Amino acid sequence: MELVTTRLKLEPFNDTHYEGLRVMDSNPNVLRYITKGIVNTPEETWESIRRVQARWDKYGFSWWAIKEKSSNVIVGAACLQHLANVDGAPLEIGWRLVPKHNGKGFATEAAKAIIDFAASRVRANYLVAVAHPENMPSQRVMQRLDMTFKAIEQHYDVPCVVYELNIRSPN
């Protein structure tokens, strides 16, 4: 399901997003906190698109490509998924941006749309977000979303700061 904000369009991953996703998947700076900077191969980018499409089919949510409406360029990606992709785990929101689009508020804007989607479409009342302890920009996004620090926990096989959000039911 496509989500639209003031400046952004969030589109479920599809084949047309490959080139934009490759920009992030091949950039060690984008991946420094996710894979310790190890970039993905072109085949791994295709595999991730397929994996995400299967999750959309199974759950009705997963990863979106974030496009800037004014340019139609992919500026990042954001998700709603089970934490660490473990069925039954709390729902997690996450994001990553093409570096030249950092600092523009895109992650916060996309995450707010996903929180609204989680509340209204998925009927979620609790979300988490995780980040590498040194990833201060992501932690600042979490704070702007009114998420609160919970703990440092092991997820994705590494220690992560965990922030949480209790969502009030939409009226």
Secondary structure, DSSP 4 states (H G I P E B T S, - for coil): --EE-SSEEEEE--GGGHHHHHHHHT-HHHHTTTSTTPPPPHHHHHHHHHHHHHHHHHHS--EEEEEETTTTEEEEEEEEEEGGG-TTSPEEEEEEE-GGGTTSSHHHHHHHHHHHHHHHTS---EEEEEE-TT-HHHHHHHHHTT-EEEEEEEETTEEEEEEEEEPPPP-
